[in-house]
Amino acid sequence: MARIRIERCGPGRPRTRPELVAADKGYSSKKIRAYLRGRGIKAAIPERIDQINGRIRRGESRCRLNRAAYRRRNVVERCFNRLKHNKALATRYDKRARHYQALVTLACLRLWLP
């Protein structure tokens, strides 16, 4: 989250705090939700069934899920699936992070350019 940079249309430094984060159930821990809440970022993350059962047992209310924002997450997931058509990208043969980053950049360019 610390490396996020959202470019502005005009002059000024990039934003480092998105308005909303959409993630799957794997990112629904208390620590992540507390971090997002502390930075004032809305979360569209569904709760796992064990978290729901714990909240019911303790008498707490469930976290609200912005379903419309969560549905838009599939655009990103489909992009990842298309990127993984490159076998080296899907299996991660590269040992160094910068080589893998270069491969991701090349795969994105192949998707973007006709």
Secondary structure, DSSP 8 states (H G I E B T S, - for coil): -TT--B--SSSS--B-S-SEEE--GGG--HHHHHHHHHHT-EEE----HHHHHHHHHHT-------HHHHHTTHHHHHHHHHHTTSHHHHHT--SSHHHHHHHHHHHHHHHH--
